[in-house]
Amino acid sequence: MRRAIKDKHARFCLEFLQDGNAAAAYRRAGYAVKNADVNAARLMQRPDIQLYIRERRKEIENQLTFNAASIMNLLWDIVNADYTELSKVKNLPCKYCRSDGPILAQSPDPMCPECDGMGRRVVQYAESQYLSRQGKLIYQGAVQTPWGIRLSLTSKMKALELLMRMYLS
């Protein structure tokens, strides 16, 4: 069973966990400024201080929502996201082969003399508020240009590269 450490030592450990600078933590914990780096190094050598820091660090890691596993899951979701959720190319009837009714529900007339049943191609973009979780991960924004809408997307290859680095290290 380990014994409790002094309040001042506990304060030093908590200050050390803030930035990893032992000398600065030593000063912030209320110790004398003189020889702070030497005395902080001595404190860091003590097994009870090391154990206390390890335990506190573990507590902090458990409270974090982003750990290695969740980052890997996030990258995996980006890699598996479907770009076609953001935009689709549809063949709609041309103005000659269109019938009454909603145009999006129609398909081109194969007997149309004007388009030979090919219709006209239209790019449809999904509304960003209705994207799935994976769609929201890869969608970074859209810009209206003189030539149309340009989507900014997360690179699936970059996400795969980061995922492989994490997995292999």
Secondary structure as GFF3:
##gff-version 3
##sequence-region A 1 169
A	DSSP	alpha_helix	7	19	.	.	.	ID=ss1
A	DSSP	alpha_helix	22	28	.	.	.	ID=ss2
A	DSSP	alpha_helix	36	45	.	.	.	ID=ss3
A	DSSP	alpha_helix	47	63	.	.	.	ID=ss4
A	DSSP	alpha_helix	68	79	.	.	.	ID=ss5
A	DSSP	three_ten_helix	83	85	.	.	.	ID=ss6
A	DSSP	beta_strand	87	92	.	.	.	ID=ss7
A	DSSP	three_ten_helix	103	105	.	.	.	ID=ss8
A	DSSP	beta_strand	120	125	.	.	.	ID=ss9
A	DSSP	three_ten_helix	128	130	.	.	.	ID=ss10
A	DSSP	alpha_helix	133	138	.	.	.	ID=ss11
A	DSSP	beta_strand	139	145	.	.	.	ID=ss12
A	DSSP	beta_strand	148	153	.	.	.	ID=ss13
A	DSSP	alpha_helix	156	168	.	.	.	ID=ss14
###
